Amino acid sequence: MPRAEAITVEAIVIEAMASGVYRVELPNGHKLLGHPTRKLKLSNSRLAVGERITVEMSPFDMSKGSITVREEK
């Protein structure tokens, strides 16, 4: 079965939670939980509050997403 098209959106980290999960806010004000992908975990980079990121969400569950890209300053 092919994977459904992921929705890619830029967001801002607003809170770092336990277990490496982050609360992020989309430009439209929607808040969701984001977890970093394996690539970000292996680089041992912690995300700071206020940092700009890119999140991929499933069209079926828009309350969670994967943090795929960390925007450079």
C-alpha positions as a Python dict, from the first residue, in 0.01 Angstrom:
ca = {
    (1, 'M'): (0, 0, 0),
    (2, 'P'): (154, 336, -95),
    (3, 'R'): (210, 598, 170),
    (4, 'A'): (-42, 882, 173),
    (5, 'E'): (83, 1223, 71),
    (6, 'A'): (235, 1401, 367),
    (7, 'I'): (155, 1765, 433),
    (8, 'T'): (472, 1974, 475),
    (9, 'V'): (448, 2296, 675),
    (10, 'E'): (691, 2538, 839),
    (11, 'A'): (643, 2582, 1215),
    (12, 'I'): (802, 2724, 1530),
    (13, 'V'): (899, 2526, 1842),
    (14, 'I'): (710, 2663, 2143),
    (15, 'E'): (789, 2400, 2410),
    (16, 'A'): (1038, 2118, 2463),
    (17, 'M'): (872, 1825, 2640),
    (18, 'A'): (998, 1497, 2784),
    (19, 'S'): (1127, 1211, 2566),
    (20, 'G'): (1243, 1441, 2287),
    (21, 'V'): (892, 1551, 2189),
    (22, 'Y'): (825, 1914, 2103),
    (23, 'R'): (510, 2124, 2093),
    (24, 'V'): (512, 2326, 1773),
    (25, 'E'): (288, 2600, 1639),
    (26, 'L'): (192, 2640, 1275),
    (27, 'P'): (156, 2984, 1113),
    (28, 'N'): (-226, 2956, 1133),
    (29, 'G'): (-209, 2911, 1514),
    (30, 'H'): (-268, 2533, 1522),
    (31, 'K'): (-55, 2355, 1785),
    (32, 'L'): (63, 1995, 1755),
    (33, 'L'): (319, 1749, 1890),
    (34, 'G'): (630, 1695, 1682),
    (35, 'H'): (895, 1430, 1713),
    (36, 'P'): (1231, 1455, 1535),
    (37, 'T'): (1316, 1208, 1261),
    (38, 'R'): (1596, 956, 1305),
    (39, 'K'): (1832, 1176, 1104),
    (40, 'L'): (1790, 1465, 1350),
    (41, 'K'): (1824, 1233, 1651),
    (42, 'L'): (2151, 1089, 1522),
    (43, 'S'): (2301, 1436, 1480),
    (44, 'N'): (2246, 1495, 1855),
    (45, 'S'): (2092, 1834, 1792),
    (46, 'R'): (1848, 1971, 2047),
    (47, 'L'): (1588, 2214, 1924),
    (48, 'A'): (1549, 2543, 2108),
    (49, 'V'): (1227, 2726, 2182),
    (50, 'G'): (1156, 2974, 1903),
    (51, 'E'): (1348, 2780, 1639),
    (52, 'R'): (1199, 2749, 1290),
    (53, 'I'): (1145, 2394, 1162),
    (54, 'T'): (966, 2201, 890),
    (55, 'V'): (701, 1948, 995),
    (56, 'E'): (545, 1665, 794),
    (57, 'M'): (193, 1564, 896),
    (58, 'S'): (-36, 1286, 785),
    (59, 'P'): (-364, 1403, 633),
    (60, 'F'): (-541, 1155, 861),
    (61, 'D'): (-403, 1279, 1198),
    (62, 'M'): (-310, 1645, 1210),
    (63, 'S'): (-238, 1649, 1585),
    (64, 'K'): (107, 1489, 1543),
    (65, 'G'): (393, 1534, 1301),
    (66, 'S'): (755, 1454, 1221),
    (67, 'I'): (1015, 1728, 1242),
    (68, 'T'): (1216, 1678, 925),
    (69, 'V'): (1425, 1992, 872),
    (70, 'R'): (1581, 2239, 1109),
    (71, 'E'): (1595, 2583, 945),
    (72, 'E'): (1932, 2756, 944),
    (73, 'K'): (1954, 3104, 1089),
}
